[in-house]
Amino acid sequence: MNNASRRQYEARMHRVQAYIDRHLDAPLDLEALAAVAHFSPYHFHRLFLAWTGQTLGDYLARRRLEKAAQRLRGQPDSTVLSIALSVGYGSAEAFSRAFKQRFGLPPAQWRNLDQTDSNLDQAGAGLDDEHGFSRNRDEGDPVNVRLIDRPPVRMGYLRYQGAYGPALGRFWAETFNPWLATQNLGAVSRFGISHDDPSLVPPEQCRYDTGVAVPDDWVPNGGALVTELPGGRYAALDFEGTAAEIGAAWAAMMGQWLPSSGLQLDARPCFEHYGPQSKFDFKTGVFDCELCIPVAPL
C-alpha cells in the first residue's frame, strides 16, 4: 500500500471512529458505518479488524462501556439507566452485566468507589503523566472555569496512539513541531485532542491528535490528515504550568467542577488549545494553554 493510499484508509477509519463516539446512543450497524467510511459493507468488517485489531462488535462494546464509565464519574445526578441508554443499552440490567464484566464492579458501586484506591489502572495507564487525567480529584482549583462558544476549526493533524506521558511529549517535539515548521502557516492556533481517558482505556489504545488550524485551500502533506474540530459550547480553563501538572488541572475540571456545574460531557472530544501567543519556556518546561471540555445541559 503506497503512502497516499494508506493516508486515505487512515482518514476513513478516523472518520468512522469519530462517528462511533458521537452516536453511541444509536444503532450502529455494519452497513451504516461502512457508508461513513465509503467502503463496501462486504469488506468493511475485515478492514476494520485489520486496522484496529478488534472486531467491530468488540470495538463498539468497549467504547460504549468506556464512555459510560466516564459519564458515571462526571454525571453524579444521572441514573444508571439514563447513562445506559445514552450509550446504546436497552436496559440497566444488560448494561450492569456488561459493565461488571469489563470493570469488575457494578456501575453504582464503581461510581462511588474512591478512584485513588481503585485497581482500575488499565495496565499502568499513567494518569498523572503528561496530557493525562490525574487520579486525584482533589488536586487543582477549577475556580476559573468559564463557558465559551467556539466556532468549528478546519484542522490538519498527526495522530499519536499509545500511552500518554513522556512519549506523547516527544511526539510533539520530534514529530509534530518539525512537521509544522514546514507548513508556512505563521502564528496559528494549535490543538492537542485527547480522544480517550487513560483511566478507562488501555494505554496502547489511547488516541491523541496534535493539530493546527489550516485554511480552506490547505492540502494535507507529510503524513498529515485533515478534519474538523467541532464548534459549540465548551467549558474552558486557562492553564499555566508544566507537563507534570496538567493532569491535575484536567482532574479538577472533570472531578470537581463538572459534577456541580449542571452540565455534562457530550460526544465531542476534549482538547488543549494553544493560541498564537501561547508560550513555552525551554528552561523551566512551563507552558500555557486553554483546556476545553465539551458540555451540554444535563
N, C-alpha and C positions, 0 to 999 in steps of 0.2 A: 504494500500500500504506500503510494507516494505521500509526501508531506501535505499537499493540498487536499488530497482525498481524506487523509487522516483528520485534518482540521475540520473538514465538513462533517465527518462522523462525530467528532468530538462536540461540535456545535449542536448537532441534532440531539445527542444524548444529554448534554447540559440542559437543553430546552425541555426535554422530557422530565428530567429530574426537577426542574423548577415548576413545571406544570403539576407534577405529583404533589409537591409541597403545598401548592396553592389550592388544591382540590381534594384534600384528604377526606372531606365530608361527603364527597360524591362518589358514585360508582366509577371505578377506573378499570375498564376492561382493556384487553389487548388491542382491539380494533381502534379504540379511541386514542390510545397512547401511540400506536403505530402511525396514526394520522398526524399527530403532533410532530412526530419525528420525520414524517414524509418517507416512511419505509413501508414496504409491503407487510401486511399482517402475517403473511405466511412465514416471513423470515425474521420478523421483529423480535420474537421471544429469544431465538438463538443469538441474535446480535446483542440484545440487552444482556444476556447471560455472559457472553464473551467479554463485553465491555466492563461490566460491574463486578463480575464474579459471583453474582446472585441471580436466582431466577426472579422473574418479575413479581411473582406472588410473594416470595420471601422478602424482596426489597420493599414492597408495599406494606407488608405486615410490620417490618422493622420501623419504617418511617412513621406509620400510624402510632405505634407504641412510644416511640421517642418523642413525638410531638405531644402525645397525651401526658407523658411524664413531665414534660416541660410545663404544660398547662396546669397540671395538678399543683406544681410548685408555685406558679405565678398567678394562679386564679383561685385563691383560697375560698371565695364565696360561691364558686361554681360547683354544682353537684357532680358526682362521679358519672351519673347518667348523661348530663349535658356535655361533659368532656368526651365521653364515649361516643356520643352522636356526632360531635364535632370532628372526629377523626374516622368516621365511617362505620362504626359498630352499631348494630341494630338493637342491642340490649346491654344493660350494665353487667349482666351475668356473663355473657360471652366475652365482653371486654375484660372483666376481672380475671377470668380464667387465663386469657392470653397474657395479661399484664403480669400476673403472678408467675407464669411460666418464664417470661422474659426477664423480670427483675427480682424474682424470689419473694415478693411480698404482694399482698392485695393492694389495690390503689389507695384505699383510705389509710391503711397502716403506713404505706410508703410516704404519703403526703405529710403525715405527722412525724415522720422519722427525722431525728436530728441529723442533717446531712453530714455533719462533721464526724459522726460516728458510723456512717453508712459504709458498707463494704462494696458499694456500687461504684468502684473507681474505674471501671472499664479498662482493666489491664494497665493501670498507670497512665491514665489519660493526661495527667499533668495539669490539673485545673488551675493551679496557681502560676502556671507558666505564662509566658508572653502571649498576648492576644487570646487568652483563655478566660474562663469564668472561675473565680475563686470559690472554694467550698464554703468559706466563712461568710455567712450572711450579714454578720455584724461589722464587717470591715467596710471602711469608706463612709462618706457622708453624702447622700444624694440630694441635699437641700437645694442645689442649683439646677435641678432638672426643670426643663421648660418644654412646653408643647410648641411645635413648629409645623408649618406646612412646606413641603419640599416639592419642587417640580421634578418630573422624571428626567433622568440623565442618560444620554447615549454614552456607553462606556466600553472602551477597549480593555481587555483584561487577560491576565495569565492566571491559570489555576494551579494552586498548590493542594496536594492531598497527602495527609499524614498527620502525625501527632503535632498539635500546636506546641509552641515553645521555641527553643533556640533555632531549630531547623527552619521554622517559619520566618524568624528574623533574618536568617541567612538567605532565604528565598527573596525577601525584599531587597537585601543589599547586593546579592550576587546575580540575581536573575532579573527581577523586575526593574530596578533602578537603571542598570546598564541598558536594558531594552528601551526604557522611557527616554533616556538621553539621546536615542537615535530618532525620536519621533518629531522633533522640532515643533512641539506644541506650546512652548512658552510656559508661563506660570499658570497652571490649571489645577483644578481640584483632583485629588487622588482619593481612592477608597479602598478600604480593606473590608471584605464582606465575609462574615462567618456564616456558613450555611448550616453548621451543626454545633450542638452544645457538647463539648468534650466530656461533660459529666454524665452524658447519656449515650454517646456514640463511641464505638470502639475507635481508638486513635488512628488506626490505619484507614478508617473510612471517613474521617473528618475532612471537609472541603472548605477551602478559603480562597477567595479571588482577590488578587491585587489588581486594581483597575485605575483608569484615568478617564476623565471626561474628554470626549472627542467630538469634532464637528461632524455634520451630516455627510460630508464628502470624504471622510477619513476611510481608508481601506485597510483592513486587518493585514498585519505582516509580522514576520519574526515569530510565528507560532501563536500570536495573539488571536483572540476571538472577540466578537462584539455582541453586546446585549444591552438591555435597557434596565437601569436601576429604577424600580418603581417610585413614583412620587406619592404624595399624600401626607397624612398626619403622622408625625413621629414625636417621641419623647427624646430630648437631647440633653446631654450633659457635657460641659466643657471639661476636658481632662488635660492636665499637665503633670508629667512625671516620667518615670522610667518604665521599661517593659515589665519589670518585676512588679510594678504597682498597678498596672492597668486591669489585671484580673479582679482586684478588689473594687475598682470603680464599676466594672460591669456587674459584679455581685451586688453592689449597693443598689443599682438601678433595678435589677431583677428581683432581688430578695427583700429589699426594704421599701423602695419607692412604689414599684408596680402593684404589689398586693393591696396597698392602701389608696391607690390613685383613682379607683372607679373605672379603670381601663383594663384591657387585656391585650396580649400579643395577637397579631393576626398573621397571615401566611407569608408576608413579605420578610426578607432577611434583615437581620441586624447588621450594622456596619459602622466602621470608623470613617469619618470624613476628615481628610487633611486638606484644608483650604489652601489657596495660592500663597498665603502668608504664613502657613504653618512652619514651625522651626524645629530643628534637631541639633542638639549640642553634642558633637562627637566626643568631647572630653568627659561629660557627665552622663551621657545617654538620655538626657531629659528631652522630651518632645511634647508637642501639644496637638490635640485633635478634638473632634466632636464625636462623642459616642451616641449613636442613634438607634432606637428600637421602635419598630412599627406598632402603633397602638390603634385600638378601636374600642367603642363602648362595650361594657360587659353585657 
